[in-house]
Amino acid sequence: MSTPSFSANWRKRSPRSELAIFMLWVLLLAFVSWTFQVMTQDTIWAFVTDAPAQFKDIGSRMMPPAWDSVHELWWPLWETMNIATLGTLLGIVMAVPVAFLAASNTTPSSTFIRPVALFVIVASRSINSLIWALLLVAILGPGVLAGILAIALRSIGFIGKLLYEAIEEIDADQVEAIESTGASSAQTMAWGVVPQVAPTLAGISVFRWDINIRESTVLGLVGAGGIGVKLEGALATLAWPKVTMLLILILATVVFSEWVTAKVREKLI
């Protein structure tokens, strides 16, 4: 006698769950539609529809690049490289002690010093380098110094956060082994902690330098020196062929920094 077969009526979700998910999607679409209307309420759609024609017009004016102007761009480009490099080095000098004060296993005080160090890191990361540059140009005046300090102050948060997290993840057994020999706190730090985080610090520093190369190219738009000053002047005077030349140099600089970063990371890893 054959046994009757029964097919299970399996459903991934219950009808109530499917209705709830459907209503959530409806609310999400309604919210997106509302935010789009709020964001575009002041948009002049005639300009938007005319954008392709304007892009074509400006693109035709940008070609060919002003190759003869390249001789006056090398020094601003060199300034940009110096802003990124010196700003990164200054940021490292300030970020390393802040990171050791912020790490829970190296800070001398978890109740007072660590929160202050964490606040410094958060404050640095919360303000963009362009905002730092605006503030420093207002205080120090326009020039390369404002750009270097803006890059440095922005780098503290980036380097400090990644470094203090690396410090907290070190192998505690190595530190305990050095402490068991009777080493002082300074000796334990120098031989137990620093060697473990040094490769990480080198990688973070190179990565931040690569980012700073890109950020320093636009600091000149607010008067903080570098090739951005020339870019702002070319845009203001509608010198589109020169703008193209500047963009080519900026692209070449970023590609170079990417190549250097990749080579250094290969050596470190």
C-alpha positions as CSV (number, residue, x, y, z in Angstrom):
1,M,0.0,0.0,0.0
2,S,1.5,3.3,-1.1
3,T,2.1,6.1,1.5
4,P,0.4,9.4,0.5
5,S,2.8,12.2,-0.1
6,F,2.3,15.7,1.4
7,S,4.0,18.8,0.0
8,A,5.0,21.3,2.7
9,N,3.6,24.8,2.2
10,W,6.7,26.7,3.3
11,R,6.9,30.5,3.2
12,K,9.9,32.6,4.0
13,R,7.8,35.1,5.9
14,S,4.4,35.3,7.4
15,P,1.7,37.4,5.7
16,R,2.0,39.9,8.6
17,S,5.8,40.2,8.1
18,E,5.4,40.7,4.4
19,L,2.9,43.4,4.9
20,A,5.1,45.2,7.4
21,I,8.1,45.0,5.0
22,F,5.9,46.3,2.2
23,M,4.7,49.3,4.3
24,L,8.4,50.0,5.3
25,W,9.3,50.2,1.6
26,V,6.3,52.5,0.9
27,L,7.4,54.8,3.8
28,L,11.0,54.8,2.5
29,L,10.0,55.7,-1.0
30,A,7.7,58.5,0.4
31,F,10.6,59.8,2.5
32,V,13.0,59.8,-0.4
33,S,10.4,61.6,-2.6
34,W,9.8,64.2,0.1
35,T,13.6,64.8,0.6
36,F,14.1,65.1,-3.2
37,Q,11.4,67.8,-3.4
38,V,13.0,69.7,-0.4
39,M,16.4,69.6,-2.0
40,T,15.3,70.7,-5.4
41,Q,12.7,73.3,-4.5
42,D,15.1,76.1,-5.4
43,T,16.5,74.4,-8.4
44,I,16.2,76.2,-11.7
45,W,15.5,73.4,-14.1
46,A,16.2,75.5,-17.2
47,F,19.8,75.5,-16.1
48,V,19.8,71.8,-15.6
49,T,18.4,71.0,-19.0
50,D,20.9,73.5,-20.5
51,A,23.8,71.8,-18.7
52,P,24.9,69.4,-21.5
53,A,25.2,72.4,-23.9
54,Q,27.2,74.4,-21.4
55,F,29.4,71.4,-20.7
56,K,30.1,71.0,-24.4
57,D,30.8,74.7,-24.8
58,I,33.3,74.8,-21.9
59,G,34.8,71.5,-23.0
60,S,35.5,72.9,-26.4
61,R,37.2,76.0,-24.8
62,M,39.4,73.8,-22.6
63,M,41.0,72.2,-25.6
64,P,43.9,72.2,-26.5
65,P,45.6,72.6,-23.1
66,A,47.9,75.6,-22.6
67,W,51.2,73.7,-22.8
68,D,53.2,76.9,-22.9
69,S,52.0,77.8,-19.4
70,V,53.5,74.7,-17.8
71,H,56.8,76.5,-17.0
72,E,55.0,78.8,-14.5
73,L,53.2,75.9,-12.8
74,W,56.2,73.9,-11.6
75,W,56.8,76.1,-8.5
76,P,53.2,76.0,-7.3
77,L,53.2,72.3,-7.9
78,W,56.4,72.0,-5.8
79,E,54.6,74.1,-3.1
80,T,51.7,71.7,-3.1
81,M,54.1,68.7,-2.6
82,N,55.8,70.5,0.3
83,I,52.5,71.4,1.9
84,A,51.4,67.8,1.8
85,T,54.8,66.4,2.9
86,L,55.6,68.9,5.7
87,G,52.0,68.8,6.9
88,T,52.0,65.1,7.1
89,L,55.3,65.1,9.0
90,L,54.0,67.7,11.4
91,G,50.8,65.8,11.8
92,I,52.8,62.6,12.7
93,V,54.8,64.4,15.3
94,M,51.6,65.7,17.0
95,A,49.5,62.5,16.4
96,V,51.9,59.9,17.9
97,P,51.9,61.2,21.5
98,V,48.1,61.8,21.3
99,A,47.6,58.2,20.1
100,F,49.7,56.8,23.0
101,L,47.7,58.9,25.4
102,A,44.4,57.8,23.9
103,A,45.2,54.0,23.9
104,S,43.7,52.3,26.9
105,N,46.8,50.2,27.5
106,T,49.4,53.0,27.4
107,T,47.5,56.1,28.7
108,P,48.7,57.3,32.1
109,S,45.2,58.2,33.1
110,S,42.0,56.6,31.8
111,T,39.7,59.0,33.7
112,F,41.2,62.4,32.5
113,I,44.0,62.2,30.0
114,R,42.5,59.5,27.7
115,P,39.2,61.4,27.2
116,V,41.1,64.6,26.4
117,A,43.2,62.7,23.8
118,L,40.2,61.2,22.3
119,F,38.5,64.6,22.1
120,V,41.5,65.9,20.2
121,I,41.3,63.1,17.7
122,V,37.6,63.5,17.2
123,A,37.9,67.3,16.9
124,S,40.6,67.0,14.3
125,R,38.6,64.4,12.2
126,S,35.4,66.5,12.5
127,I,36.8,69.5,10.7
128,N,37.8,69.3,7.0
129,S,41.2,70.5,5.9
130,L,39.6,73.1,3.8
131,I,37.8,74.5,6.9
132,W,41.1,74.4,8.8
133,A,42.7,76.4,5.9
134,L,39.9,79.0,6.0
135,L,40.5,79.5,9.7
136,L,44.3,79.6,9.4
137,V,44.3,82.0,6.5
138,A,42.1,84.4,8.5
139,I,44.6,84.1,11.4
140,L,48.0,83.8,9.7
141,G,47.2,85.3,6.4
142,P,47.4,83.6,3.0
143,G,50.4,81.5,2.2
144,V,52.0,78.1,2.4
145,L,52.2,78.1,6.2
146,A,48.5,78.1,6.6
147,G,48.2,75.2,4.2
148,I,50.9,73.2,6.1
149,L,49.2,73.7,9.4
150,A,45.8,72.9,7.9
151,I,47.1,69.6,6.6
152,A,48.8,68.8,9.9
153,L,45.8,69.6,12.0
154,R,43.6,67.4,9.8
155,S,46.1,64.6,9.9
156,I,46.2,64.3,13.7
157,G,42.8,62.7,13.9
158,F,43.4,60.3,11.0
159,I,46.8,59.1,12.2
160,G,45.9,59.3,15.9
161,K,42.8,57.2,15.5
162,L,44.3,54.4,13.5
163,L,47.5,54.3,15.6
164,Y,45.8,54.2,19.0
165,E,43.6,51.3,17.8
166,A,46.8,49.5,16.6
167,I,48.4,50.1,20.0
168,E,45.4,48.6,21.8
169,E,45.7,45.5,19.6
170,I,49.4,44.7,20.4
171,D,50.5,41.4,21.8
172,A,50.4,41.9,25.6
173,D,52.6,38.8,26.2
174,Q,55.6,40.6,24.7
175,V,55.1,43.6,26.9
176,E,54.8,41.3,30.0
177,A,57.9,39.5,29.1
178,I,59.9,42.7,29.0
179,E,58.3,43.9,32.2
180,S,59.3,40.7,33.9
181,T,63.0,41.5,33.3
182,G,62.6,44.6,35.5
183,A,62.5,47.1,32.7
184,S,61.3,50.6,33.4
185,S,58.1,52.0,31.8
186,A,60.2,53.9,29.2
187,Q,62.2,50.7,28.3
188,T,59.0,48.7,28.1
189,M,57.5,51.3,25.8
190,A,60.6,51.4,23.6
191,W,61.2,47.7,23.3
192,G,57.7,46.2,23.8
193,V,55.2,48.6,22.3
194,V,57.0,50.7,19.7
195,P,58.4,47.8,17.6
196,Q,55.0,46.3,17.3
197,V,53.3,49.5,16.0
198,A,56.2,50.9,14.0
199,P,55.2,49.2,10.7
200,T,51.6,50.2,11.2
201,L,52.6,53.8,11.8
202,A,54.7,53.8,8.6
203,G,51.8,52.4,6.6
204,I,49.4,54.9,8.1
205,S,51.7,57.8,7.4
206,V,52.3,56.9,3.8
207,F,48.5,56.5,3.3
208,R,47.8,59.8,4.9
209,W,50.5,61.5,2.8
210,D,48.8,60.2,-0.3
211,I,45.5,61.7,0.9
212,N,47.2,65.0,1.8
213,I,48.6,65.3,-1.8
214,R,45.0,65.4,-3.1
215,E,43.7,67.7,-0.4
216,S,46.6,70.2,-0.7
217,T,45.7,70.7,-4.4
218,V,42.5,72.5,-3.5
219,L,43.7,74.5,-0.4
220,G,44.9,77.3,-2.7
221,L,41.3,78.0,-3.6
222,V,41.0,79.6,-0.1
223,G,44.5,81.2,-0.2
224,A,46.5,78.5,1.5
225,G,49.2,78.3,-1.2
226,G,50.1,75.6,-3.8
227,I,48.8,74.9,-7.2
228,G,45.2,75.6,-6.1
229,V,46.0,79.4,-6.2
230,K,46.8,79.1,-9.9
231,L,43.6,77.0,-10.4
232,E,41.5,79.6,-8.7
233,G,43.0,82.4,-10.8
234,A,42.5,80.5,-14.0
235,L,38.9,79.8,-13.2
236,A,38.3,83.4,-12.2
237,T,39.6,84.7,-15.5
238,L,37.9,81.9,-17.6
239,A,41.3,80.7,-18.8
240,W,40.0,77.3,-19.7
241,P,43.1,76.0,-21.6
242,K,45.2,76.8,-18.5
243,V,42.6,75.0,-16.3
244,T,43.0,71.9,-18.4
245,M,46.8,72.1,-18.0
246,L,46.4,72.5,-14.2
247,L,44.0,69.5,-14.1
248,I,46.6,67.4,-16.0
249,L,49.3,68.3,-13.6
250,I,47.1,67.6,-10.6
251,L,46.2,64.2,-12.1
252,A,49.8,63.4,-12.7
253,T,50.7,64.3,-9.2
254,V,48.0,62.1,-7.7
255,V,49.0,59.2,-9.9
256,F,52.6,59.7,-8.8
257,S,51.6,59.7,-5.1
258,E,49.6,56.5,-5.7
259,W,52.6,54.9,-7.2
260,V,54.9,55.9,-4.3
261,T,52.3,54.7,-1.8
262,A,52.0,51.3,-3.5
263,K,55.8,50.8,-3.6
264,V,56.2,51.7,0.1
265,R,53.3,49.5,1.2
266,E,54.9,46.6,-0.8
267,K,58.1,47.1,1.2
268,L,56.3,47.3,4.5
269,I,54.0,44.3,3.8
